[in-house]
């Protein structure tokens, strides 16, 4: 990130954006313009690839001069939130295209991230192999440690088969090492905090880490969602909803929107609002059909509402995604600080016919 003073020399000029990127030594350029009509302002912003000059994202924002400070804050929040996933996607594609066999830590992180994001058991296992390979080269890389912890935590939470003799202990160790090298990085803290919560069952520390991550970067979808997960299991349900709603508002159409939508469904299920839980879970399922927790809620909520045909249909879908899944395997991956938080889920799964294991 280049300081704004460094870019002022280009204000109002028509210099080729690729030359600007080269002069500043950056990979991407965020440019914008402002127009005024009476009391109204229109800000146009666009993200450009510094190498190719390709436009990756563009959006306009309208506001009033009377609320200029609120307008400025809204633009800052939106731009910070929206451009991150576009840059991340562009970097993943660049890594695949230019350095498919590289063992550099950053390239491994990107390749593993692309696989973890598919939410499938096979890709998760391949991502973990990549991350362990990277850690052999850079054992103190906070990003590699955090994402390796995330991969194991996700497997454990989903109830997928383990990759080693003791995934729980290994995940906790990776998370603790990741936090040692986090240096305040919110994403690293978020992944490690959830690992402590879900896998190591270190509830107080995990929730504290997740809250600190959300305070450090309140505009990152994944960070905010993970803070919501912490409160869902170990804190305030109102706070959990607040985080999930904020994440959904930050990036409603993002590829990770299913996390916040499923989180809201989880809270409604805990509170006994089965119809509301079903509605939010349906939206999460439409966003990403490969996310096991969404299917858990769809099965349980339908069963509680007496919609057994629908519950059985989603149960069969879950079994196809995760063969051999049982209530015991799901329970093992859930925090148990307050067992009442998961009681409705397990009761609904049991009603639908999922075996205990």
C-alpha positions in Angstrom: 0.0 0.0 0.0 1.5 3.3 -1.2 1.1 6.4 0.9 -1.4 8.8 -0.7 1.2 11.6 -0.9 3.2 9.4 -3.3 0.2 9.3 -5.7 -0.7 13.0 -5.6 1.7 13.7 -8.5 -0.7 11.8 -10.8 -3.8 13.7 -9.7 -5.7 15.1 -12.7 -3.3 13.6 -15.2 -3.9 11.1 -17.9 -0.8 8.9 -17.4 -1.2 5.3 -18.4 -2.2 3.4 -15.3 0.4 0.7 -16.1 3.1 3.4 -16.0 1.8 4.6 -12.7 1.9 1.1 -11.3 5.5 0.7 -12.5 6.6 4.1 -11.2 5.1 3.3 -7.7 6.1 -0.3 -7.7 2.6 -1.6 -7.0 0.6 -4.5 -8.5 -2.8 -2.7 -8.4 -4.0 0.8 -8.7 -7.2 2.2 -7.2 -8.3 5.3 -9.0 -11.4 7.5 -8.7 -13.1 10.8 -9.5 -15.6 13.1 -7.9 -18.5 15.0 -9.5 -20.8 17.5 -7.9 -24.3 18.7 -8.8 -25.8 21.1 -6.3 -25.8 19.4 -3.0 -25.1 16.0 -4.4 -21.8 14.2 -4.8 -21.0 11.2 -7.0 -17.7 9.3 -6.4 -16.5 6.8 -9.0 -13.9 4.3 -8.0 -12.2 1.5 -10.0 -9.5 -1.1 -9.3 -7.0 -1.7 -12.1 -4.4 -4.4 -12.6 -1.1 -2.6 -12.8 0.4 -5.1 -15.3 -2.3 -5.4 -17.9 -4.4 -2.3 -17.3 -7.5 -4.5 -16.9 -10.3 -3.2 -14.8 -11.0 -5.6 -12.0 -13.8 -3.7 -10.3 -15.7 -0.4 -10.6 -18.5 1.2 -8.6 -20.1 4.6 -8.1 -21.3 6.0 -4.7 -23.8 8.8 -4.3 -24.2 11.0 -1.3 -25.1 14.5 0.1 -22.8 17.3 1.0 -24.7 17.7 4.3 -23.6 14.2 5.3 -20.1 14.4 3.8 -18.3 12.8 6.7 -20.8 9.9 6.9 -20.5 9.6 3.1 -16.7 9.5 3.3 -16.8 6.7 6.0 -19.2 4.7 3.9 -17.0 4.9 0.8 -13.9 3.9 2.9 -15.8 0.9 4.4 -17.2 -0.2 1.1 -14.0 0.1 -0.9 -11.8 -1.6 1.7 -14.3 -4.5 1.8 -15.0 -4.9 -1.9 -11.5 -4.6 -3.4 -9.9 -7.2 -1.1 -11.6 -10.3 -2.6 -11.0 -9.0 -6.2 -7.3 -8.6 -5.5 -7.2 -12.0 -3.8 -8.8 -13.6 -6.8 -6.5 -11.9 -9.3 -3.5 -13.0 -7.2 -4.6 -16.6 -7.2 -5.1 -16.5 -11.0 -1.7 -14.9 -11.4 0.0 -17.5 -9.2 -1.6 -20.3 -11.2 -0.7 -18.7 -14.5 2.9 -17.6 -13.8 4.1 -19.8 -11.0 2.2 -23.1 -11.0 5.0 -25.1 -9.4 6.5 -22.4 -7.2 7.2 -23.3 -3.5 7.4 -19.6 -2.5 5.4 -19.1 0.7 3.0 -16.6 -0.8 2.3 -18.7 -3.9 1.6 -21.8 -1.7 -0.7 -19.7 0.4 -2.7 -18.6 -2.6 -2.8 -22.0 -4.2 -4.0 -23.5 -0.8 -6.5 -20.8 -0.3 -8.1 -21.5 -3.7 -8.5 -25.2 -2.7 -9.8 -24.5 0.9 -12.4 -22.2 -0.5 -14.1 -24.9 -2.5 -15.4 -26.4 0.8 -14.8 -30.0 -0.3 -13.0 -32.7 1.6 -10.6 -33.6 -1.2 -9.5 -30.1 -1.9 -9.1 -29.4 1.8 -6.7 -32.4 2.1 -4.7 -31.2 -0.9 -4.5 -27.7 0.5 -3.1 -29.0 3.8 -0.4 -30.9 1.9 0.6 -27.7 0.1 0.6 -25.7 3.4 2.8 -28.3 5.1 5.2 -28.1 2.2 5.4 -24.4 2.6 6.0 -24.6 6.3 9.0 -26.8 5.6 10.5 -23.8 3.8 9.2 -21.1 6.1 8.2 -22.6 9.4 7.5 -19.2 11.0 5.2 -17.9 8.3 2.1 -16.6 10.1 -0.1 -17.0 7.0 0.9 -20.6 6.4 0.5 -21.5 10.0 -2.9 -19.9 10.2 -4.2 -21.5 7.0 -2.8 -24.9 8.0 -4.7 -24.5 11.3 -7.8 -23.5 9.3 -7.6 -26.6 7.1 -7.5 -29.0 10.1 -10.1 -27.0 12.0 -12.4 -27.1 9.1 -12.0 -30.9 8.6 -12.7 -31.4 12.3 -15.7 -29.1 12.4 -17.2 -30.7 9.3 -16.7 -34.2 10.7 -14.4 -35.2 7.8 -11.9 -38.0 8.2 -8.7 -36.9 9.9 -5.4 -36.5 8.0 -3.0 -37.6 10.8 -2.9 -39.5 14.1 -4.0 -36.5 16.1 -5.4 -33.6 14.0 -6.8 -31.8 17.1 -3.4 -31.5 18.9 -1.7 -30.5 15.6 -4.3 -27.9 14.8 -4.0 -26.3 18.3 -0.2 -26.2 18.0 -0.4 -24.6 14.5 -2.9 -22.0 15.9 -0.7 -21.1 18.8 2.4 -20.8 16.7 0.4 -18.7 14.2 -0.6 -16.3 17.0 3.0 -16.0 18.1 3.9 -14.6 14.7 0.6 -12.8 13.8 2.0 -9.3 14.6 -1.6 -8.1 14.8 -2.7 -9.5 11.4 -6.5 -9.8 11.7 -6.9 -12.6 9.3 -4.2 -14.7 11.0 -5.9 -14.0 14.3 -9.3 -15.0 13.0 -8.2 -18.3 11.6 -6.2 -19.2 14.8 -9.0 -18.0 17.1 -11.6 -20.3 15.5 -9.1 -23.2 15.7 -8.7 -22.6 19.4 -12.4 -22.4 19.8 -13.6 -25.3 17.6 -10.8 -27.7 18.0 -8.7 -27.0 21.1 -11.9 -26.0 23.0 -10.0 -23.1 24.5 -13.1 -21.0 24.7 -12.1 -17.8 26.6 -8.8 -17.3 24.7 -10.4 -18.2 21.4 -13.2 -15.6 21.8 -10.8 -13.0 23.0 -8.6 -13.5 19.9 -11.7 -13.3 17.6 -12.9 -10.1 19.2 -9.5 -8.5 18.9 -9.3 -9.5 15.2 -12.7 -7.9 14.5 -11.6 -4.7 16.2 -8.4 -4.7 14.2 -10.2 -5.1 10.8 -13.9 -4.6 11.0 -14.2 -4.5 7.2 -13.0 -8.0 6.4 -15.8 -10.4 5.7 -14.1 -13.5 7.1 -12.8 -11.8 10.2 -16.2 -10.4 11.1 -17.9 -13.8 10.4 -15.4 -15.6 12.7 -16.1 -13.1 15.5 -19.8 -14.0 15.0 -19.0 -17.7 15.3 -17.2 -17.0 18.5 -20.2 -15.3 20.0 -22.6 -17.9 18.6 -20.9 -20.7 20.6 -19.4 -18.9 23.6 -20.7 -15.3 23.9 -23.7 -13.1 23.2 -26.2 -14.2 20.6 -27.1 -10.6 20.0 -23.4 -9.9 19.3 -23.3 -12.9 17.0 -26.2 -11.6 15.0 -24.6 -8.2 14.8 -21.4 -9.6 13.4 -23.2 -11.8 10.9 -25.5 -9.0 9.7 -22.5 -6.7 9.3 -20.6 -9.4 7.3 -23.7 -9.8 5.1 -24.0 -6.1 4.6 -20.3 -5.7 3.8 -20.4 -8.1 0.9 -23.9 -9.5 0.2 -22.9 -11.2 -3.1 -19.4 -12.3 -2.2 -18.4 -15.9 -2.7 -18.2 -16.2 1.1 -21.7 -14.9 1.7 -22.9 -18.4 2.9 -20.8 -18.0 6.1 -22.8 -15.1 7.4 -26.2 -16.3 6.1 -25.6 -19.7 7.7 -24.5 -17.9 10.9 -27.8 -16.0 11.1 -29.7 -19.3 10.5 -27.7 -20.9 13.4 -28.7 -18.1 15.8 -32.4 -18.4 14.8 -32.2 -22.2 15.3 -30.7 -21.8 18.8 -33.5 -19.3 19.6 -36.2 -21.7 18.4 -37.2 -19.7 15.4 -37.3 -22.6 13.0 -39.0 -20.9 10.1 -36.5 -18.0 10.2 -33.6 -20.5 10.4 -35.0 -22.3 7.4 -35.3 -19.1 5.4 -31.7 -18.0 6.1 -30.3 -21.4 5.6 -32.0 -21.6 2.2 -30.2 -18.4 1.2 -26.9 -19.8 2.4 -27.5 -23.0 0.4 -28.2 -21.0 -2.7 -24.9 -19.1 -2.2 -22.8 -22.3 -1.7 -24.4 -25.8 -1.8 -21.1 -27.4 -0.5 -21.2 -26.0 3.0 -22.1 -28.8 5.4 -23.3 -26.6 8.3 -26.0 -25.1 6.0 -27.3 -28.6 5.3 -27.3 -29.4 9.1 -29.6 -26.4 9.7 -31.8 -27.3 6.7 -32.2 -30.8 8.0 -32.8 -29.8 11.6 -35.2 -26.9 10.9 -37.3 -28.9 8.4 -37.5 -31.8 10.9 -38.6 -29.5 13.7 -41.3 -28.0 11.4 -42.6 -31.5 10.6 -41.4 -31.2 7.0 -39.8 -34.7 7.0 -39.7 -35.2 3.3 -37.6 -32.1 2.9 -35.4 -33.0 5.9 -34.7 -36.4 4.4 -33.9 -34.9 1.0 -31.2 -32.6 2.6 -30.0 -35.5 4.7 -29.3 -37.5 1.6 -27.5 -34.5 0.1 -25.3 -34.3 3.2 -24.5 -38.0 3.0 -23.4 -37.6 -0.6 -21.0 -34.8 0.3 -19.8 -36.4 3.5 -20.1 -40.2 3.4 -20.3 -41.8 6.9 -21.3 -38.6 8.7 -22.8 -39.1 12.1 -24.1 -37.0 14.9 -21.0 -38.0 17.0 -18.6 -36.7 14.3 -20.5 -33.4 14.1 -20.6 -33.0 17.9 -16.9 -33.6 18.2 -16.2 -30.5 16.1 -18.6 -28.2 17.9 -17.7 -26.1 21.0 -19.4 -27.3 24.1 -19.1 -24.4 26.5 -22.9 -24.1 26.4 -24.5 -27.4 25.2 -27.9 -25.7 24.9 -26.5 -23.8 21.9 -26.3 -27.0 19.8 -29.2 -28.9 21.4 -31.8 -27.9 18.7 -29.4 -28.8 16.0 -28.7 -32.3 17.3 -32.3 -33.0 18.2 -33.4 -32.0 14.6 -30.7 -34.2 13.0 -31.8 -37.1 15.2 -35.5 -36.6 14.2 -34.5 -36.7 10.6 -32.7 -40.0 11.0 -29.0 -39.2 11.1 -27.3 -42.0 13.0 -25.6 -41.2 16.4 -22.3 -43.0 15.5 
